[in-house]
Amino acid sequence: MEERIPLTPPTIKPIKDNLPRPRWSVMIPTYNCIRYLKATIECVLAQGIDPEEMQIEVIDDHSTDGDIGALVAQVGLGRVGFFRQPENRGSLRNFETCINRARGQFVHILHGDDLIKPGFYKEIERLFNQHPEAGAAFTDHIYIDENNNELYAEKPIMAESGIPDNWLSQIAMGQRIQPPAIVVKRSVYEDLGSFFAVHYGEDWEMWTRIASKYPMAHSPTHLARYRIHTNNITSRSFLSGQNVRDIKKVIGIIRDYLPADKKQQLSRQASKNFSIYFAHVSHKIYHDYRDPRAALKHAGQALHMHLNKTTILAFAKLCVKYCIKYRQKEMNKVQGDHVIAVSTT
């Protein structure tokens, strides 16, 4: 039986037929995010790239929240392909299917709840033309909420476009790229394989794996929009604590991609950076997700990951809040009124 979480990078098969190939493949993996999918498809169609130049296809992981095929047909008007998994295979296997079905030279995995801005593909093409040696090209990104409101922008990596200096060391210390912002050469996936090992942090591992073997071109323009909402893999992993366990595993995997003299330093710094991030997330779990017990457990995991001022303080504060039941009556009332709906499965 096929493993839901591959233990090694799944193989991406080269295209061996002689049929014409487009320059771009925009592959849209989706699972139970029909609320956002129409906008995702429309933002790609709005780029105005001809079918001969761009393959667009939705890969549905057996969603249960609506008729994805009907939506694709309605919005795509025959321009957008559709493939439905015969059963739910999980995000990693769905990404693998996306890449293997992609026929273009450049593969953009655009999740079904994310967006790109006008000019995204022109900017990526400019980067590849200026840096043909690059295995991938990416822009900066903006975080948005469930209602498309912009929350904040990712801190720029460089002031001008180009190949970032010491990029492997930079990316090995923490996630700097969100999936809608990056396009990868299909030949690179054929060389390195697909996503594996974890459901949270699998993209960080992939970008670092690419950086260990190929230059990566970057543009400081914010042309991608990464959505944060309460029912995606990221949010569910916060509540279960799986995010901390997965990141620890990814840090161990990434060590093998690093020069021997930098393994310990970069791995330790990655642990510190993520522990600080998870400490802040713990307070979000308490107040935004209204789950004090999960928040306290999460803060303890962050503390165990790396002992520093931020993780110690976050854990101490949450212990006090939990003990005095800070705002817990209010939280229970809100949850009872079904204002917050967060899946933990």
KEKE-3310 file (N, C-alpha, C; in steps of 0.2 Angstrom, whole numbers, plus 5000, padded with zeros to 4 digits):
npx = (5004:5003:5012:5005:5012:5027:5042:5054:5060:5047:5048:5049:5044:5052:5046:5043:5036:5034:5026:5020:5026:5020:5026:5023:5017:5003:4998:4985:4983:4970:4959:4945:4943:4934:4928:4937:4942:4938:4942:4956:4958:4953:4963:4974:4969:4967:4980:4981:4988:4991:4984:4993:5005:5003:4999:4985:4978:4967:4970:4961:4960:4950:4939:4926:4918:4910:4906:4919:4923:4913:4913:4926:4923:4914:4920:4932:4929:4932:4946:4953:4960:4955:4958:4953:4957:4955:4953:4955:4972:4981:4991:5004:5005:4996:5003:5013:5006:5002:5015:5019:5009:5011:5016:5024:5039:5041:5035:5022:5016:5001:4992:4975:4969:4976:4983:4989:4996:4993:5005:5014:5019:5026:5036:5043:5047:5056:5066:5070:5075:5085:5093:5097:5103:5097:5088:5075:5063:5058:5046:5043:5030:5014:5004:4987:4970:4955:4946:4952:4959:4974:4987:5000:5017:5030:5046:5058:5070:5081:5086:5086:5082:5089:5102:5102:5115:5124:5113:5109:5112:5104:5091:5091:5090:5077:5060:5058:5050:5034:5023:5014:5023:5033:5041:5046:5059:5054:5063:5071:5063:5062:5075:5077:5066:5050:5039:5041:5041:5035:5020:5019:5030:5035:5037:5047:5058:5059:5062:5075:5082:5082:5090:5102:5108:5105:5106:5095:5083:5078:5065:5061:5048:5031:5021:5014:5001:4998:4987:4980:4970:4958:4956:4965:4980:4991:4985:4978:4988:4994:4985:4986:4999:5008:5015:5027:5033:5035:5043:5055:5059:5061:5072:5082:5083:5087:5100:5108:5110:5118:5135:5148:5155:5145:5134:5130:5129:5120:5109:5106:5103:5091:5083:5081:5076:5063:5058:5055:5046:5036:5033:5026:5015:5009:5002:4993:4985:4979:4972:4966:4962:4956:4959:4965:4972:4978:4986:4995:5002:5008:5016:5025:5031:5038:5047:5054:5060:5070:5078:5076:5075:5062:5055:5054:5047:5035:5030:5029:5020:5008:5006:5002:4990:4983:4981:4974:4963:4961:4950:4944:4930:4924:4929:4923:4910:4910:4914:4903:4893:4896:4905:4918:4925:4935:4944:4950:4955)
npy = (4994:5011:5024:5037:5048:5051:5043:5045:5057:5057:5050:5060:5059:5061:5069:5060:5059:5066:5077:5094:5106:5117:5133:5136:5128:5129:5122:5118:5113:5106:5105:5104:5118:5125:5137:5147:5144:5149:5162:5160:5153:5162:5173:5168:5166:5179:5183:5182:5173:5163:5147:5138:5142:5141:5129:5125:5118:5110:5100:5090:5084:5074:5081:5086:5096:5102:5102:5101:5099:5104:5118:5121:5119:5129:5141:5140:5138:5128:5131:5127:5113:5098:5086:5073:5065:5048:5044:5052:5057:5064:5079:5079:5068:5073:5084:5078:5072:5083:5088:5078:5078:5089:5098:5108:5118:5126:5125:5130:5128:5132:5134:5130:5140:5151:5166:5176:5191:5203:5202:5193:5181:5187:5193:5183:5176:5186:5185:5171:5173:5182:5175:5161:5150:5147:5137:5139:5152:5166:5178:5191:5190:5193:5191:5186:5187:5177:5185:5191:5202:5212:5207:5208:5211:5200:5202:5210:5201:5205:5221:5223:5214:5197:5185:5179:5182:5169:5160:5147:5146:5156:5152:5140:5143:5147:5148:5157:5158:5157:5145:5151:5160:5155:5148:5133:5125:5111:5101:5102:5097:5084:5080:5081:5076:5075:5082:5077:5068:5076:5085:5098:5111:5105:5112:5121:5113:5108:5120:5122:5111:5112:5124:5119:5114:5121:5138:5151:5163:5179:5191:5207:5211:5211:5200:5189:5181:5174:5164:5165:5155:5148:5134:5128:5117:5122:5129:5119:5111:5119:5118:5105:5103:5097:5105:5109:5097:5092:5102:5100:5088:5092:5101:5092:5084:5094:5097:5088:5094:5104:5112:5104:5111:5120:5114:5112:5125:5132:5124:5125:5138:5139:5131:5140:5151:5146:5142:5154:5159:5150:5151:5164:5160:5152:5161:5166:5154:5153:5165:5169:5156:5151:5141:5136:5125:5119:5129:5131:5118:5120:5130:5125:5115:5123:5129:5118:5115:5126:5134:5150:5168:5173:5161:5156:5166:5167:5154:5155:5166:5160:5150:5157:5163:5152:5146:5156:5156:5165:5175:5163:5160:5168:5163:5150:5153:5159:5149:5140:5147:5145:5153:5152:5141:5128:5115:5100:5089)
npz = (5000:4996:5004:5014:5018:5010:5013:5007:4994:4981:4965:4950:4934:4919:4904:4890:4878:4861:4860:4859:4871:4884:4890:4903:4917:4927:4941:4951:4966:4977:4991:4999:4999:4992:4993:4990:4978:4966:4964:4964:4952:4943:4945:4939:4925:4922:4919:4906:4897:4883:4879:4872:4878:4891:4903:4913:4927:4938:4952:4961:4978:4981:4986:4998:5000:4990:4972:4964:4951:4943:4946:4941:4927:4925:4928:4921:4908:4899:4897:4908:4915:4923:4936:4947:4961:4964:4977:4994:4995:5002:5005:5001:4992:4983:4978:4972:4961:4954:4949:4941:4932:4926:4911:4907:4905:4916:4932:4942:4957:4963:4977:4980:4988:4987:4980:4965:4959:4946:4932:4938:4931:4921:4928:4934:4922:4917:4927:4925:4912:4914:4922:4918:4923:4935:4946:4951:4953:4962:4970:4982:4995:5001:5016:5017:5024:5027:5020:5010:5014:5016:5027:5031:5024:5018:5024:5014:5004:4997:4990:4977:4962:4958:4961:4977:4989:4998:4999:5002:5016:5021:5018:5025:5038:5041:5035:5020:5009:5002:4995:4984:4978:4971:4957:4949:4939:4929:4926:4937:4947:4942:4944:4958:4964:4972:4985:5003:5018:5028:5033:5037:5034:5023:5012:5015:5017:5003:4996:5002:4998:4985:4984:4989:4978:4966:4959:4965:4959:4963:4966:4972:4972:4977:4973:4975:4985:5000:5009:5025:5035:5046:5043:5036:5032:5040:5051:5057:5061:5070:5081:5085:5088:5079:5070:5077:5079:5066:5060:5068:5063:5049:5051:5054:5042:5033:5038:5031:5019:5020:5021:5029:5039:5043:5048:5061:5067:5058:5060:5073:5074:5066:5074:5085:5079:5074:5086:5093:5084:5086:5099:5099:5091:5100:5109:5099:5097:5110:5111:5098:5092:5103:5112:5126:5132:5121:5118:5129:5129:5116:5118:5128:5120:5111:5120:5124:5112:5109:5121:5126:5129:5124:5122:5135:5142:5135:5138:5152:5154:5148:5156:5168:5163:5160:5172:5180:5173:5162:5153:5149:5151:5143:5131:5130:5129:5116:5108:5111:5105:5092:5085:5082:5071:5070:5063:5069:5064)
capx = (5000:5006:5013:5002:5018:5032:5048:5059:5056:5044:5051:5045:5046:5053:5041:5046:5033:5036:5020:5022:5025:5020:5032:5021:5011:5000:4995:4982:4980:4964:4956:4940:4944:4930:4926:4942:4945:4936:4947:4962:4958:4952:4969:4978:4966:4968:4986:4981:4993:4988:4984:4999:5010:5002:4994:4982:4975:4966:4971:4957:4962:4944:4936:4919:4914:4906:4907:4925:4923:4908:4916:4931:4920:4910:4925:4938:4926:4936:4953:4956:4959:4953:4959:4951:4960:4950:4952:4960:4979:4985:4993:5011:5004:4993:5008:5017:5002:5003:5021:5020:5005:5013:5020:5027:5046:5041:5030:5020:5010:4997:4987:4968:4966:4981:4982:4995:4994:4995:5012:5018:5023:5031:5042:5046:5050:5061:5071:5073:5079:5092:5097:5096:5106:5093:5083:5069:5063:5052:5045:5041:5023:5009:4999:4980:4966:4950:4942:4957:4962:4981:4989:5007:5021:5036:5052:5062:5077:5086:5083:5085:5082:5095:5103:5104:5121:5124:5106:5108:5113:5099:5085:5092:5089:5070:5056:5057:5046:5028:5022:5012:5028:5039:5041:5052:5059:5052:5069:5074:5059:5064:5082:5077:5060:5044:5039:5041:5042:5030:5014:5020:5037:5037:5039:5054:5063:5060:5066:5082:5084:5084:5095:5108:5110:5104:5105:5088:5083:5073:5063:5058:5041:5026:5016:5010:4997:4997:4981:4980:4964:4957:4954:4971:4985:4995:4981:4976:4994:4995:4981:4988:5007:5011:5020:5033:5036:5037:5049:5061:5061:5064:5079:5086:5084:5091:5107:5112:5111:5123:5142:5150:5157:5140:5128:5128:5127:5113:5103:5104:5099:5085:5079:5080:5071:5056:5055:5053:5040:5030:5031:5021:5010:5005:4997:4988:4981:4975:4967:4962:4959:4952:4961:4970:4976:4983:4991:5000:5006:5012:5022:5030:5035:5043:5052:5059:5064:5075:5078:5078:5071:5056:5051:5053:5042:5029:5027:5027:5013:5003:5005:4998:4984:4979:4980:4969:4957:4960:4946:4941:4923:4922:4930:4918:4904:4910:4914:4896:4889:4899:4908:4924:4925:4942:4944:4956:4956)
capy = (5000:5017:5028:5043:5052:5047:5043:5048:5061:5053:5051:5064:5056:5065:5068:5056:5060:5072:5082:5101:5107:5124:5136:5136:5123:5131:5116:5120:5107:5109:5100:5107:5125:5128:5145:5152:5142:5153:5168:5157:5151:5169:5177:5165:5167:5186:5185:5182:5169:5158:5140:5135:5144:5139:5123:5127:5112:5109:5093:5089:5078:5071:5086:5084:5102:5104:5100:5105:5099:5109:5125:5122:5120:5135:5147:5139:5138:5124:5133:5125:5106:5095:5079:5072:5059:5043:5044:5057:5054:5068:5085:5077:5064:5077:5088:5073:5071:5090:5089:5073:5079:5096:5097:5114:5119:5129:5122:5134:5125:5137:5131:5132:5146:5157:5171:5180:5198:5204:5203:5188:5177:5191:5195:5176:5175:5190:5182:5166:5175:5185:5170:5155:5145:5147:5131:5141:5159:5168:5185:5191:5189:5196:5187:5189:5183:5174:5190:5194:5208:5211:5207:5211:5208:5197:5206:5209:5197:5210:5227:5223:5207:5194:5178:5181:5179:5164:5159:5141:5148:5160:5148:5134:5146:5148:5149:5164:5158:5154:5142:5154:5165:5152:5143:5128:5121:5104:5097:5102:5092:5077:5078:5081:5072:5079:5084:5071:5068:5080:5089:5105:5113:5101:5117:5124:5107:5108:5126:5122:5106:5116:5129:5116:5111:5126:5145:5153:5170:5182:5198:5210:5213:5207:5198:5183:5182:5168:5165:5162:5155:5143:5127:5125:5113:5126:5131:5113:5109:5123:5116:5098:5103:5094:5109:5109:5090:5092:5107:5097:5083:5095:5103:5086:5083:5100:5096:5084:5098:5109:5111:5101:5116:5125:5111:5113:5132:5134:5120:5128:5145:5137:5129:5146:5155:5143:5141:5160:5160:5145:5155:5169:5156:5149:5166:5166:5149:5155:5171:5168:5150:5150:5134:5137:5119:5118:5135:5129:5113:5122:5135:5120:5112:5129:5130:5112:5116:5130:5138:5157:5173:5173:5155:5156:5171:5165:5148:5158:5170:5156:5146:5161:5164:5145:5145:5160:5155:5172:5175:5157:5160:5172:5159:5145:5156:5160:5142:5137:5150:5142:5159:5149:5134:5126:5108:5098:5082)
capz = (5000:4995:5010:5013:5019:5008:5017:5002:4988:4976:4958:4945:4928:4913:4898:4885:4871:4857:4859:4860:4878:4885:4894:4910:4920:4933:4944:4957:4971:4981:4995:5004:4999:4986:4994:4988:4972:4960:4964:4962:4945:4940:4945:4934:4919:4921:4917:4899:4893:4878:4880:4869:4882:4898:4905:4919:4929:4945:4955:4967:4982:4983:4991:5000:5001:4984:4966:4961:4943:4940:4947:4936:4921:4925:4929:4916:4901:4894:4897:4914:4915:4930:4938:4953:4964:4966:4984:4997:4996:5006:5001:4998:4986:4978:4975:4967:4955:4951:4946:4936:4926:4923:4905:4905:4907:4923:4936:4947:4962:4966:4981:4979:4992:4987:4974:4962:4957:4939:4931:4941:4927:4917:4932:4934:4916:4917:4931:4922:4906:4916:4926:4915:4927:4941:4946:4953:4953:4966:4972:4989:4996:5006:5019:5017:5028:5024:5016:5005:5017:5017:5034:5032:5019:5020:5024:5008:5005:4994:4988:4969:4960:4957:4965:4984:4992:5003:4999:5006:5023:5023:5018:5030:5045:5042:5029:5017:5003:5003:4989:4978:4976:4968:4951:4949:4933:4929:4926:4944:4951:4939:4947:4965:4967:4975:4992:5007:5025:5033:5030:5039:5033:5017:5006:5017:5015:4996:4994:5004:4994:4978:4985:4990:4971:4961:4961:4964:4957:4967:4964:4979:4971:4981:4968:4977:4991:5004:5013:5032:5038:5052:5042:5032:5036:5045:5057:5060:5064:5076:5087:5087:5089:5074:5067:5080:5078:5059:5059:5071:5058:5043:5052:5054:5035:5030:5040:5026:5013:5022:5022:5036:5044:5045:5050:5068:5068:5055:5063:5080:5073:5064:5080:5089:5075:5074:5093:5094:5080:5089:5105:5097:5089:5106:5111:5094:5098:5116:5110:5091:5091:5109:5115:5131:5133:5116:5118:5134:5126:5111:5121:5131:5114:5109:5125:5123:5105:5111:5127:5125:5133:5121:5124:5143:5144:5132:5142:5159:5153:5146:5163:5172:5160:5160:5180:5182:5168:5159:5147:5147:5151:5136:5125:5130:5126:5109:5105:5111:5100:5085:5081:5079:5068:5068:5062:5072:5061)
cpx = (5004:5006:5010:5008:5024:5039:5054:5056:5054:5047:5046:5048:5047:5048:5045:5043:5036:5031:5023:5021:5025:5026:5030:5016:5009:4996:4992:4979:4975:4962:4951:4941:4940:4928:4931:4944:4944:4940:4954:4963:4957:4959:4974:4976:4967:4975:4986:4986:4989:4989:4991:5005:5009:4997:4991:4977:4974:4966:4967:4959:4955:4940:4929:4915:4911:4909:4913:4925:4919:4910:4921:4929:4917:4915:4930:4935:4930:4944:4957:4955:4957:4955:4957:4954:4954:4948:4957:4967:4983:4989:5000:5010:5000:4998:5012:5013:5002:5009:5021:5015:5007:5018:5024:5035:5046:5035:5028:5014:5007:4991:4980:4965:4971:4980:4989:4992:4996:5002:5016:5022:5028:5037:5046:5050:5056:5067:5074:5077:5086:5096:5096:5098:5102:5088:5076:5069:5057:5052:5044:5033:5020:5005:4992:4976:4960:4946:4946:4960:4970:4983:4996:5011:5027:5042:5056:5068:5082:5082:5081:5085:5088:5096:5105:5110:5120:5116:5104:5108:5107:5092:5085:5090:5081:5067:5056:5053:5040:5026:5019:5017:5033:5037:5047:5053:5057:5058:5072:5070:5061:5071:5081:5071:5055:5045:5038:5041:5037:5025:5015:5028:5039:5040:5046:5059:5064:5064:5073:5085:5086:5090:5102:5111:5110:5104:5097:5087:5077:5071:5059:5051:5036:5020:5013:5006:4995:4992:4982:4973:4963:4956:4959:4975:4989:4991:4979:4982:4996:4992:4984:4996:5011:5016:5027:5037:5039:5043:5056:5064:5064:5071:5084:5088:5088:5098:5111:5113:5116:5130:5143:5151:5151:5134:5126:5126:5121:5107:5101:5101:5092:5080:5077:5075:5064:5054:5052:5046:5034:5028:5025:5015:5005:5000:4992:4983:4977:4970:4963:4958:4955:4953:4966:4975:4980:4988:4997:5004:5010:5018:5027:5034:5040:5049:5057:5063:5070:5074:5080:5073:5063:5052:5049:5047:5035:5026:5025:5020:5007:5001:5000:4991:4979:4977:4974:4963:4956:4956:4943:4934:4920:4923:4925:4912:4904:4910:4907:4892:4891:4902:4914:4923:4932:4942:4951:4958:4959)
cpy = (5006:5021:5035:5049:5049:5048:5046:5052:5057:5055:5056:5062:5061:5064:5066:5057:5066:5077:5089:5102:5115:5126:5135:5130:5126:5126:5119:5115:5110:5103:5104:5114:5128:5135:5149:5150:5146:5159:5166:5156:5158:5173:5174:5167:5175:5188:5185:5179:5164:5151:5136:5137:5142:5134:5126:5121:5112:5102:5093:5083:5075:5075:5084:5090:5105:5101:5104:5105:5104:5116:5126:5123:5127:5141:5146:5139:5134:5125:5130:5117:5104:5088:5078:5065:5054:5042:5049:5054:5058:5073:5083:5073:5068:5082:5084:5073:5077:5090:5084:5074:5086:5094:5103:5114:5122:5127:5127:5130:5130:5134:5134:5138:5152:5161:5174:5186:5198:5205:5198:5184:5181:5192:5188:5175:5179:5188:5176:5168:5179:5180:5163:5149:5143:5141:5133:5149:5161:5176:5185:5190:5193:5191:5190:5184:5180:5178:5194:5201:5207:5212:5211:5207:5205:5202:5205:5205:5202:5216:5227:5215:5204:5187:5180:5178:5174:5162:5152:5142:5152:5156:5142:5137:5147:5149:5156:5164:5154:5151:5146:5159:5162:5148:5140:5125:5114:5100:5097:5097:5085:5075:5077:5077:5077:5080:5077:5073:5071:5084:5097:5107:5109:5106:5120:5119:5107:5114:5125:5116:5108:5120:5126:5113:5116:5133:5146:5161:5173:5189:5201:5212:5208:5205:5192:5184:5175:5169:5162:5161:5149:5136:5125:5120:5116:5127:5124:5110:5113:5120:5109:5098:5100:5098:5109:5102:5090:5096:5104:5092:5086:5098:5098:5084:5088:5099:5093:5088:5103:5107:5108:5106:5121:5121:5112:5121:5134:5130:5123:5134:5144:5135:5135:5150:5152:5143:5148:5161:5156:5148:5160:5166:5154:5154:5167:5160:5150:5160:5170:5162:5148:5143:5135:5131:5118:5123:5133:5124:5115:5126:5130:5117:5117:5129:5124:5112:5120:5134:5145:5162:5173:5167:5154:5160:5169:5159:5151:5162:5165:5152:5150:5162:5157:5144:5149:5160:5162:5171:5168:5156:5163:5167:5153:5147:5157:5154:5139:5141:5149:5148:5156:5142:5132:5118:5105:5091:5083)
cpz = (5000:5002:5009:5014:5016:5012:5013:4997:4983:4969:4954:4938:4922:4908:4892:4878:4867:4856:4861:4868:4879:4889:4901:4911:4927:4936:4951:4961:4976:4985:5000:5005:4993:4987:4991:4981:4966:4959:4962:4955:4941:4940:4940:4927:4917:4918:4909:4894:4889:4880:4878:4874:4889:4899:4912:4921:4936:4947:4961:4971:4985:4988:4992:5001:4995:4978:4962:4953:4940:4941:4942:4929:4920:4924:4923:4909:4896:4894:4903:4914:4922:4930:4945:4956:4966:4973:4987:4998:5000:5002:4998:4991:4980:4974:4970:4961:4951:4947:4940:4930:4923:4916:4903:4908:4914:4926:4942:4951:4965:4970:4980:4983:4992:4980:4971:4960:4949:4938:4934:4936:4922:4921:4933:4928:4915:4921:4928:4916:4908:4920:4924:4919:4933:4940:4948:4953:4958:4968:4979:4989:5001:5009:5019:5022:5024:5019:5012:5008:5018:5024:5035:5026:5022:5019:5018:5009:5002:4991:4980:4968:4958:4961:4972:4986:4998:5004:5003:5013:5025:5024:5023:5037:5046:5035:5027:5011:5004:4996:4983:4975:4972:4962:4950:4942:4934:4930:4933:4948:4948:4942:4954:4968:4970:4982:4996:5014:5030:5029:5032:5038:5027:5012:5008:5015:5008:4994:4996:5000:4988:4979:4986:4983:4966:4963:4961:4964:4961:4965:4970:4978:4975:4977:4969:4984:4994:5009:5020:5034:5043:5050:5036:5036:5041:5051:5061:5064:5070:5082:5089:5089:5084:5070:5070:5079:5071:5058:5062:5066:5052:5045:5052:5047:5032:5032:5035:5020:5014:5022:5029:5041:5046:5048:5057:5069:5065:5058:5069:5079:5070:5069:5084:5085:5075:5081:5095:5090:5083:5095:5104:5095:5095:5109:5106:5095:5104:5114:5103:5090:5097:5112:5120:5132:5128:5116:5123:5132:5121:5113:5125:5125:5111:5113:5125:5117:5106:5117:5126:5129:5131:5123:5131:5145:5141:5136:5149:5159:5152:5152:5167:5169:5161:5168:5182:5178:5164:5153:5145:5147:5144:5130:5125:5127:5119:5106:5106:5106:5093:5081:5078:5077:5066:5068:5065:5070:5055)
residu = (MET:GLU:GLU:ARG:ILE:PRO:LEU:THR:PRO:PRO:THR:ILE:LYS:PRO:ILE:LYS:ASP:ASN:LEU:PRO:ARG:PRO:ARG:TRP:SER:VAL:MET:ILE:PRO:THR:TYR:ASN:CYS:ILE:ARG:TYR:LEU:LYS:ALA:THR:ILE:GLU:CYS:VAL:LEU:ALA:GLN:GLY:ILE:ASP:PRO:GLU:GLU:MET:GLN:ILE:GLU:VAL:ILE:ASP:ASP:HIS:SER:THR:ASP:GLY:ASP:ILE:GLY:ALA:LEU:VAL:ALA:GLN:VAL:GLY:LEU:GLY:ARG:VAL:GLY:PHE:PHE:ARG:GLN:PRO:GLU:ASN:ARG:GLY:SER:LEU:ARG:ASN:PHE:GLU:THR:CYS:ILE:ASN:ARG:ALA:ARG:GLY:GLN:PHE:VAL:HIS:ILE:LEU:HIS:GLY:ASP:ASP:LEU:ILE:LYS:PRO:GLY:PHE:TYR:LYS:GLU:ILE:GLU:ARG:LEU:PHE:ASN:GLN:HIS:PRO:GLU:ALA:GLY:ALA:ALA:PHE:THR:ASP:HIS:ILE:TYR:ILE:ASP:GLU:ASN:ASN:ASN:GLU:LEU:TYR:ALA:GLU:LYS:PRO:ILE:MET:ALA:GLU:SER:GLY:ILE:PRO:ASP:ASN:TRP:LEU:SER:GLN:ILE:ALA:MET:GLY:GLN:ARG:ILE:GLN:PRO:PRO:ALA:ILE:VAL:VAL:LYS:ARG:SER:VAL:TYR:GLU:ASP:LEU:GLY:SER:PHE:PHE:ALA:VAL:HIS:TYR:GLY:GLU:ASP:TRP:GLU:MET:TRP:THR:ARG:ILE:ALA:SER:LYS:TYR:PRO:MET:ALA:HIS:SER:PRO:THR:HIS:LEU:ALA:ARG:TYR:ARG:ILE:HIS:THR:ASN:ASN:ILE:THR:SER:ARG:SER:PHE:LEU:SER:GLY:GLN:ASN:VAL:ARG:ASP:ILE:LYS:LYS:VAL:ILE:GLY:ILE:ILE:ARG:ASP:TYR:LEU:PRO:ALA:ASP:LYS:LYS:GLN:GLN:LEU:SER:ARG:GLN:ALA:SER:LYS:ASN:PHE:SER:ILE:TYR:PHE:ALA:HIS:VAL:SER:HIS:LYS:ILE:TYR:HIS:ASP:TYR:ARG:ASP:PRO:ARG:ALA:ALA:LEU:LYS:HIS:ALA:GLY:GLN:ALA:LEU:HIS:MET:HIS:LEU:ASN:LYS:THR:THR:ILE:LEU:ALA:PHE:ALA:LYS:LEU:CYS:VAL:LYS:TYR:CYS:ILE:LYS:TYR:ARG:GLN:LYS:GLU:MET:ASN:LYS:VAL:GLN:GLY:ASP:HIS:VAL:ILE:ALA:VAL:SER:THR:THR)
# end
